């Protein structure tokens, strides 16, 4: 199958920072491993075993000289649609930016939505484009726009060899991700204090969250139980998560997926997660961790960690959240959309046989 993967340009694929581009990378590489022909549309500093088409030399977020990211994304769309007939299907990961063009081109295409959909203006937008085929990354993500043209839910997946099972020998709690109000690092600190367990925080602070960090969080990290490591690389995650007694995921929003939860499971590390968004779909309560409603329940979960077997966490990851399973799910959707596109083309020929000479 000839497949185009269209990534945002803010980060490279795979990214130095960020999450969506990591998933695009794992998806593209697994498709290639399975014998498909993959073209990646992404920034020029991206890496792929397939063909790369790049409308800009490097990722936009790390280049302070580029002030208008939309200009490069318009160039991205031009590159994609110039080459669109080369592919059996085009898979977009750039939200809704391409919708007007996709509607007007007779190509098989699908869009995975990676972000939150509970913003009020989005319901109007998706209502205006009911024909655009969409994929959600959790069932909960799609609830604000249930009437959209959903083709399925495909959970993120990671290569099984990316991480290995750890033993939790560090006896600390881990927080991994971003310092932001919806991620609630303050809850993680309170859990550590009340359980008297060390907490290691490996997290980045985006520019948009800098004031929140300075005014509400920084002083919490002065506690001797808390170690603020900052952002860590992909290769550092296995040791960080594998040595942890548990990952704390104390969110306060409707999380679309939460990649860090399956990273922890891949390391055999239980997840203690506050209920919200995809958590109920990702965590098997009592098997791969605990789903809690408040701080008191989180504290009891820490006390009950011995009930969770690390090999069960790893097994759940391999079964439910591998890159090969993710590709299997996407290929089913690709086949269905390509078949539907071909069927519609055949119907057009029956209505007007002269169309055969124009294709």
FENZIWO-V468035 format. One record per residue. N is the residue number from 1. RES is the residue in one letter. PHI is phi in whole degrees, 0 to 359 (none if undefined). PSI is psi in whole degrees, 0 to 359 (* if undefined). NEAR is the number of other ideal C-beta (glycine too) atoms within 8 Angstrom. Layout:
n:N res:RES phi:PHI psi:PSI near:NEAR
n:N res:RES phi:PHI psi:PSI near:NEAR
This chain:
n:1 res:X phi:none psi:138 near:9
n:2 res:X phi:264 psi:116 near:10
n:3 res:X phi:233 psi:133 near:15
n:4 res:X phi:257 psi:133 near:16
n:5 res:X phi:248 psi:123 near:15
n:6 res:X phi:248 psi:112 near:12
n:7 res:X phi:256 psi:156 near:15
n:8 res:X phi:296 psi:160 near:9
n:9 res:X phi:260 psi:0 near:14
n:10 res:X phi:292 psi:327 near:8
n:11 res:X phi:233 psi:157 near:15
n:12 res:X phi:286 psi:169 near:13
n:13 res:X phi:240 psi:112 near:15
n:14 res:X phi:289 psi:163 near:9
n:15 res:X phi:272 psi:154 near:12
n:16 res:X phi:284 psi:328 near:7
n:17 res:X phi:225 psi:164 near:8
n:18 res:X phi:98 psi:169 near:10
n:19 res:X phi:237 psi:316 near:8
n:20 res:X phi:304 psi:316 near:11
n:21 res:X phi:293 psi:333 near:16
n:22 res:X phi:296 psi:315 near:12
n:23 res:X phi:296 psi:319 near:13
n:24 res:X phi:300 psi:319 near:14
n:25 res:X phi:297 psi:310 near:13
n:26 res:X phi:297 psi:322 near:13
n:27 res:X phi:295 psi:312 near:15
n:28 res:X phi:297 psi:316 near:15
n:29 res:X phi:292 psi:323 near:12
n:30 res:X phi:290 psi:322 near:14
n:31 res:X phi:300 psi:317 near:13
n:32 res:X phi:296 psi:318 near:12
n:33 res:X phi:300 psi:327 near:6
n:34 res:X phi:275 psi:5 near:8
n:35 res:X phi:100 psi:7 near:4
n:36 res:X phi:274 psi:158 near:9
n:37 res:X phi:265 psi:111 near:7
n:38 res:X phi:242 psi:131 near:13
n:39 res:X phi:247 psi:129 near:15
n:40 res:X phi:254 psi:123 near:16
n:41 res:X phi:263 psi:113 near:13
n:42 res:X phi:196 psi:180 near:14
n:43 res:X phi:295 psi:156 near:15
n:44 res:X phi:293 psi:342 near:8
n:45 res:X phi:270 psi:12 near:8
n:46 res:X phi:283 psi:161 near:14
n:47 res:X phi:234 psi:132 near:7
n:48 res:X phi:208 psi:150 near:14
n:49 res:X phi:279 psi:350 near:5
n:50 res:X phi:260 psi:208 near:10
n:51 res:X phi:269 psi:139 near:7
n:52 res:X phi:246 psi:128 near:10
n:53 res:X phi:242 psi:121 near:9
n:54 res:X phi:235 psi:119 near:10
n:55 res:X phi:278 psi:352 near:10
n:56 res:X phi:216 psi:155 near:11
n:57 res:X phi:288 psi:325 near:6
n:58 res:X phi:213 psi:166 near:10
n:59 res:X phi:302 psi:139 near:13
n:60 res:X phi:287 psi:325 near:12
n:61 res:X phi:291 psi:334 near:8
n:62 res:X phi:263 psi:6 near:8
n:63 res:X phi:244 psi:103 near:8
n:64 res:X phi:289 psi:348 near:3
n:65 res:X phi:280 psi:347 near:4
n:66 res:X phi:256 psi:113 near:9
n:67 res:X phi:260 psi:343 near:3
n:68 res:X phi:236 psi:87 near:6
n:69 res:X phi:296 psi:334 near:9
n:70 res:X phi:296 psi:326 near:6
n:71 res:X phi:301 psi:317 near:7
n:72 res:X phi:288 psi:329 near:13
n:73 res:X phi:287 psi:331 near:12
n:74 res:X phi:293 psi:318 near:8
n:75 res:X phi:298 psi:322 near:10
n:76 res:X phi:302 psi:312 near:13
n:77 res:X phi:298 psi:321 near:11
n:78 res:X phi:298 psi:316 near:9
n:79 res:X phi:298 psi:317 near:11
n:80 res:X phi:297 psi:311 near:13
n:81 res:X phi:281 psi:340 near:9
n:82 res:X phi:294 psi:325 near:6
n:83 res:X phi:259 psi:4 near:11
n:84 res:X phi:302 psi:324 near:11
n:85 res:X phi:288 psi:352 near:5
n:86 res:X phi:284 psi:347 near:7
n:87 res:X phi:246 psi:152 near:12
n:88 res:X phi:285 psi:327 near:8
n:89 res:X phi:206 psi:148 near:15
n:90 res:X phi:246 psi:125 near:14
n:91 res:X phi:250 psi:113 near:15
n:92 res:X phi:264 psi:143 near:11
n:93 res:X phi:230 psi:29 near:13
n:94 res:X phi:244 psi:37 near:11
n:95 res:X phi:59 psi:228 near:7
n:96 res:X phi:256 psi:9 near:9
n:97 res:X phi:302 psi:327 near:7
n:98 res:X phi:267 psi:356 near:12
n:99 res:X phi:308 psi:310 near:10
n:100 res:X phi:300 psi:324 near:6
n:101 res:X phi:284 psi:318 near:9
n:102 res:X phi:300 psi:322 near:13
n:103 res:X phi:297 psi:331 near:9
n:104 res:X phi:260 psi:6 near:5
n:105 res:X phi:239 psi:141 near:8
n:106 res:X phi:271 psi:63 near:4
n:107 res:X phi:238 psi:150 near:11
n:108 res:X phi:285 psi:131 near:11
n:109 res:X phi:208 psi:160 near:11
n:110 res:X phi:209 psi:153 near:15
n:111 res:X phi:234 psi:124 near:16
n:112 res:X phi:269 psi:126 near:12
n:113 res:X phi:266 psi:122 near:12
n:114 res:X phi:258 psi:350 near:11
n:115 res:X phi:247 psi:192 near:6
n:116 res:X phi:283 psi:147 near:8
n:117 res:X phi:239 psi:11 near:13
n:118 res:X phi:266 psi:19 near:7
n:119 res:X phi:276 psi:136 near:6
n:120 res:X phi:301 psi:323 near:5
n:121 res:X phi:290 psi:338 near:6
n:122 res:X phi:290 psi:329 near:11
n:123 res:X phi:298 psi:323 near:9
n:124 res:X phi:292 psi:320 near:8
n:125 res:X phi:295 psi:312 near:10
n:126 res:X phi:290 psi:333 near:15
n:127 res:X phi:293 psi:331 near:9
n:128 res:X phi:283 psi:340 near:6
n:129 res:X phi:236 psi:62 near:10
n:130 res:X phi:288 psi:350 near:9
n:131 res:X phi:268 psi:350 near:6
n:132 res:X phi:282 psi:120 near:13
n:133 res:X phi:289 psi:130 near:11
n:134 res:X phi:235 psi:153 near:14
n:135 res:X phi:234 psi:135 near:15
n:136 res:X phi:261 psi:156 near:13
n:137 res:X phi:262 psi:356 near:14
n:138 res:X phi:201 psi:157 near:14
n:139 res:X phi:294 psi:324 near:9
n:140 res:X phi:293 psi:329 near:11
n:141 res:X phi:301 psi:324 near:16
n:142 res:X phi:276 psi:353 near:14
n:143 res:X phi:304 psi:322 near:9
n:144 res:X phi:293 psi:341 near:8
n:145 res:X phi:226 psi:59 near:11
n:146 res:X phi:298 psi:334 near:7
n:147 res:X phi:277 psi:358 near:6
n:148 res:X phi:293 psi:170 near:10
n:149 res:X phi:275 psi:68 near:8
n:150 res:X phi:286 psi:129 near:10
n:151 res:X phi:263 psi:345 near:10
n:152 res:X phi:157 psi:172 near:9
n:153 res:X phi:249 psi:129 near:11
n:154 res:X phi:236 psi:112 near:12
n:155 res:X phi:291 psi:147 near:14
n:156 res:X phi:299 psi:154 near:11
n:157 res:X phi:222 psi:154 near:15
n:158 res:X phi:237 psi:151 near:14
n:159 res:X phi:300 psi:135 near:9
n:160 res:X phi:295 psi:335 near:10
n:161 res:X phi:274 psi:357 near:3
n:162 res:X phi:293 psi:320 near:7
n:163 res:X phi:232 psi:158 near:11
n:164 res:X phi:233 psi:162 near:6
n:165 res:X phi:290 psi:128 near:12
n:166 res:X phi:264 psi:181 near:15
n:167 res:X phi:243 psi:3 near:8
n:168 res:X phi:69 psi:23 near:13
n:169 res:X phi:290 psi:347 near:6
n:170 res:X phi:284 psi:341 near:8
n:171 res:X phi:55 psi:42 near:7
n:172 res:X phi:231 psi:162 near:11
n:173 res:X phi:269 psi:147 near:17
n:174 res:X phi:241 psi:141 near:15
n:175 res:X phi:234 psi:125 near:14
n:176 res:X phi:226 psi:129 near:13
n:177 res:X phi:147 psi:234 near:6
n:178 res:X phi:243 psi:149 near:9
n:179 res:X phi:272 psi:105 near:12
n:180 res:X phi:205 psi:158 near:9
n:181 res:X phi:303 psi:322 near:7
n:182 res:X phi:285 psi:341 near:7
n:183 res:X phi:273 psi:343 near:12
n:184 res:X phi:53 psi:60 near:11
n:185 res:X phi:297 psi:337 near:13
n:186 res:X phi:297 psi:325 near:9
n:187 res:X phi:296 psi:320 near:13
n:188 res:X phi:298 psi:318 near:14
n:189 res:X phi:296 psi:318 near:13
n:190 res:X phi:296 psi:320 near:9
n:191 res:X phi:297 psi:317 near:17
n:192 res:X phi:298 psi:315 near:15
n:193 res:X phi:299 psi:315 near:9
n:194 res:X phi:282 psi:338 near:8
n:195 res:X phi:262 psi:352 near:10
n:196 res:X phi:59 psi:34 near:6
n:197 res:X phi:253 psi:140 near:11
n:198 res:X phi:300 psi:148 near:10
n:199 res:X phi:236 psi:128 near:16
n:200 res:X phi:250 psi:127 near:13
n:201 res:X phi:248 psi:110 near:13
n:202 res:X phi:251 psi:98 near:13
n:203 res:X phi:208 psi:149 near:15
n:204 res:X phi:265 psi:160 near:8
n:205 res:X phi:240 psi:106 near:8
n:206 res:X phi:290 psi:157 near:8
n:207 res:X phi:305 psi:321 near:4
n:208 res:X phi:294 psi:338 near:5
n:209 res:X phi:253 psi:8 near:12
n:210 res:X phi:297 psi:317 near:9
n:211 res:X phi:295 psi:318 near:6
n:212 res:X phi:301 psi:316 near:11
n:213 res:X phi:297 psi:314 near:11
n:214 res:X phi:291 psi:322 near:8
n:215 res:X phi:269 psi:333 near:7
n:216 res:X phi:239 psi:339 near:8
n:217 res:X phi:245 psi:320 near:12
n:218 res:X phi:307 psi:316 near:9
n:219 res:X phi:294 psi:334 near:5
n:220 res:X phi:294 psi:331 near:11
n:221 res:X phi:281 psi:0 near:10
n:222 res:X phi:283 psi:347 near:6
n:223 res:X phi:299 psi:133 near:9
n:224 res:X phi:298 psi:342 near:3
n:225 res:X phi:284 psi:343 near:9
n:226 res:X phi:254 psi:130 near:13
n:227 res:X phi:242 psi:116 near:7
n:228 res:X phi:267 psi:110 near:7
n:229 res:X phi:271 psi:329 near:9
n:230 res:X phi:90 psi:193 near:7
n:231 res:X phi:287 psi:140 near:7
n:232 res:X phi:241 psi:159 near:9
n:233 res:X phi:278 psi:171 near:6
n:234 res:X phi:301 psi:316 near:7
n:235 res:X phi:288 psi:342 near:5
n:236 res:X phi:276 psi:346 near:9
n:237 res:X phi:292 psi:324 near:14
n:238 res:X phi:298 psi:314 near:11
n:239 res:X phi:293 psi:317 near:8
n:240 res:X phi:298 psi:312 near:14
n:241 res:X phi:281 psi:320 near:17
n:242 res:X phi:295 psi:331 near:15
n:243 res:X phi:273 psi:352 near:11
n:244 res:X phi:278 psi:147 near:17
n:245 res:X phi:290 psi:326 near:12
n:246 res:X phi:196 psi:154 near:15
n:247 res:X phi:267 psi:129 near:17
n:248 res:X phi:267 psi:128 near:13
n:249 res:X phi:232 psi:71 near:12
n:250 res:X phi:270 psi:53 near:15
n:251 res:X phi:293 psi:160 near:14
n:252 res:X phi:224 psi:49 near:10
n:253 res:X phi:196 psi:175 near:8
n:254 res:X phi:273 psi:85 near:9
n:255 res:X phi:300 psi:124 near:10
n:256 res:X phi:296 psi:320 near:15
n:257 res:X phi:214 psi:293 near:13
n:258 res:X phi:94 psi:71 near:14
n:259 res:X phi:302 psi:328 near:10
n:260 res:X phi:298 psi:332 near:10
n:261 res:X phi:296 psi:318 near:14
n:262 res:X phi:281 psi:336 near:14
n:263 res:X phi:296 psi:317 near:13
n:264 res:X phi:297 psi:314 near:16
n:265 res:X phi:301 psi:321 near:15
n:266 res:X phi:299 psi:332 near:15
n:267 res:X phi:269 psi:6 near:17
n:268 res:X phi:75 psi:17 near:13
n:269 res:X phi:261 psi:126 near:17
n:270 res:X phi:297 psi:154 near:14
n:271 res:X phi:246 psi:128 near:16
n:272 res:X phi:253 psi:107 near:15
n:273 res:X phi:236 psi:138 near:16
n:274 res:X phi:285 psi:138 near:15
n:275 res:X phi:298 psi:134 near:8
n:276 res:X phi:167 psi:134 near:9
n:277 res:X phi:60 psi:236 near:13
n:278 res:X phi:280 psi:354 near:14
n:279 res:X phi:307 psi:315 near:16
n:280 res:X phi:297 psi:335 near:8
n:281 res:X phi:275 psi:333 near:8
n:282 res:X phi:266 psi:315 near:14
n:283 res:X phi:267 psi:128 near:12
n:284 res:X phi:272 psi:104 near:7
n:285 res:X phi:302 psi:126 near:7
n:286 res:X phi:86 psi:352 near:6
n:287 res:X phi:244 psi:307 near:9
n:288 res:X phi:253 psi:7 near:11
n:289 res:X phi:154 psi:202 near:16
n:290 res:X phi:227 psi:138 near:15
n:291 res:X phi:259 psi:125 near:10
n:292 res:X phi:235 psi:162 near:12
n:293 res:X phi:253 psi:341 near:5
n:294 res:X phi:201 psi:178 near:7
n:295 res:X phi:298 psi:316 near:9
n:296 res:X phi:301 psi:318 near:6
n:297 res:X phi:293 psi:325 near:10
n:298 res:X phi:296 psi:321 near:16
n:299 res:X phi:296 psi:317 near:11
n:300 res:X phi:297 psi:325 near:9
n:301 res:X phi:295 psi:319 near:13
n:302 res:X phi:300 psi:318 near:14
n:303 res:X phi:293 psi:336 near:7
n:304 res:X phi:259 psi:14 near:9
n:305 res:X phi:299 psi:334 near:10
n:306 res:X phi:296 psi:344 near:4
n:307 res:X phi:282 psi:345 near:5
n:308 res:X phi:265 psi:128 near:14
n:309 res:X phi:265 psi:127 near:5
n:310 res:X phi:298 psi:327 near:13
n:311 res:X phi:293 psi:333 near:8
n:312 res:X phi:288 psi:324 near:10
n:313 res:X phi:297 psi:313 near:20
n:314 res:X phi:296 psi:318 near:13
n:315 res:X phi:297 psi:319 near:8
n:316 res:X phi:297 psi:320 near:13
n:317 res:X phi:299 psi:310 near:14
n:318 res:X phi:297 psi:326 near:9
n:319 res:X phi:281 psi:318 near:8
n:320 res:X phi:253 psi:338 near:8
n:321 res:X phi:228 psi:33 near:16
n:322 res:X phi:274 psi:158 near:13
n:323 res:X phi:296 psi:324 near:13
n:324 res:X phi:294 psi:321 near:10
n:325 res:X phi:294 psi:319 near:12
n:326 res:X phi:301 psi:315 near:16
n:327 res:X phi:295 psi:319 near:13
n:328 res:X phi:303 psi:317 near:8
n:329 res:X phi:294 psi:318 near:11
n:330 res:X phi:292 psi:322 near:13
n:331 res:X phi:298 psi:325 near:9
n:332 res:X phi:298 psi:318 near:9
n:333 res:X phi:291 psi:318 near:14
n:334 res:X phi:303 psi:310 near:15
n:335 res:X phi:301 psi:318 near:8
n:336 res:X phi:295 psi:317 near:9
n:337 res:X phi:289 psi:322 near:14
n:338 res:X phi:294 psi:318 near:12
n:339 res:X phi:298 psi:319 near:8
n:340 res:X phi:295 psi:320 near:9
n:341 res:X phi:296 psi:316 near:11
n:342 res:X phi:294 psi:321 near:8
n:343 res:X phi:296 psi:318 near:8
n:344 res:X phi:295 psi:323 near:8
n:345 res:X phi:295 psi:319 near:10
n:346 res:X phi:297 psi:323 near:8
n:347 res:X phi:295 psi:323 near:8
n:348 res:X phi:298 psi:319 near:9
n:349 res:X phi:297 psi:321 near:10
n:350 res:X phi:296 psi:323 near:6
n:351 res:X phi:288 psi:319 near:6
n:352 res:X phi:219 psi:93 near:6
n:353 res:X phi:303 psi:336 near:6
n:354 res:X phi:296 psi:342 near:6
n:355 res:X phi:297 psi:338 near:10
n:356 res:X phi:299 psi:329 near:7
n:357 res:X phi:280 psi:350 near:5
n:358 res:X phi:255 psi:0 near:5
n:359 res:X phi:250 psi:* near:5
